[in-house]
Structures are given as structure tokens and as C-alpha cells.
Amino acid sequence: MSPHHISSSFDDELNSLRSKIVKMSNLVEEQYKNALIAMQNKDQELADKVRETDRLVDQMDMEIEKQAIQMIALRSPVADDLRDIVSTIKISAGLERIGDYAKNLAKRVKVLSHGKTISVSSRFIDQMIKQIREMITDVIDAYITRDIDKAIEVWRRDEEVDNLYNNLFREMLAYMMKEPQNIALATHLLFIAKNIERAGDHATNIAELVYYINEGELLALKRPKDDSSNYTVIEPNSENL
């Protein structure tokens, strides 16, 4: 893909679009940082900030889509440029969805504040959010620098998030059998973990789009998906109890 075009204003517009993607990704990464702190400290004020930030993320998504559509209408891009612009719309939508999952975490802070801290869930959730934050940062860096290897590396790391989720799922099932009085709280924690796992899926989608922008074809590898929670069973006499 040629880094420059005959029209310098077109380059400026492309750079503006990419700059907005970076700003949007920074906001989303901040949402996860604050959501984690809010859950750890049961800080409702910080949780509200996460939800307010989500409105900014939604607004940026609409601005990026509007600008991209205007570029297509006015510039009539073809080939690499058209693929770049259309994929950027999809990347923006992916970031918006990742932000929505952070908002969902913040919504549950109020419930968590009335319950005990379950250490096993905290450990896994902390690790999952750390992974998601790194995946967001790295995949957008890959998008800006056109680094295919980095995009594939992010794509592969989704399996790590899935493994953390599977381990948490098993631990929480065992915990609920041992302490049924805390099933409601444990269920909320499972929903939190599932939201983070889904955020990882969307980061993986963005990595695939980065590959597509550069290569003009889909990533021809088996998708790293390892969510086995649908098949997890904990027997009543499990050693986990």
C-alpha cells in the first residue's frame, strides 16, 4: 500500500481518521483500567465515570463512521484505500463494542459493593483485564504501524483470555456448590468475566481486520477460540469443594 497519494489532503484525511481511532482506543483502555479499580475498591463514583466515558466512545464511533462515509462519497477511493477506509469503520465499531463491555462491568459495581470479595474471582478477573488492555493497545499499534506480525500475535493471545475465563468458570462453579448462599454474587462475577472474554473476541476481530487491510485477504489460520465453559461440569463430590 502506498503511504502517499497525489492529493495531500486525502493523506491528511486518512491520518485524521487513524488519529481518531487511536484516541478512541485510549478511551476504551482507560475504561477497563477504571472499571477494574472501581470493582476492586467498590468505588461507585469511578464506575459512573466509566459509563460517562462510554458516551464519548459512542460519539467517536459515530464521528469516525461519518467521516469515513464522506471520504468514500467525495474521494471515490478504490482498491487499497477503499479497503482501508471500510475496515477502519469496522475497527471503530469493534472498539465501541469493547467499550460497551467495560460499561457493563461498571454497572455491576453497585451489586459487588454489597457482597463479599471472592479472592479467586478477583485474581482471574485482574489478569483478564490486564490482557484486554494490552491487546487493545497492541492491536491499534499494529493498525497504525501496519505491523502484521504484531496483529497476529494479538490474535493468538485471545486463547490466553479464554483459558483464564475457563479456569474462573470452573472455580466459580465449585465455589457456588460449596457456598450456595453466595450464588447470586458469584453469578454476577461470571457475567463480568464473560464480558471481558467477549471483549477479547472483538480485539481478535480487529487484529483480523489489520491483517486484511495490509494483505487484501482474510487471515487463513484457525481462529484461537478456547472457551469451553459450555461443556464444564463440576460433580458434587469434586475435590474442588
Beta strands, then each sheet from edge to edge (+ up, - down):
end
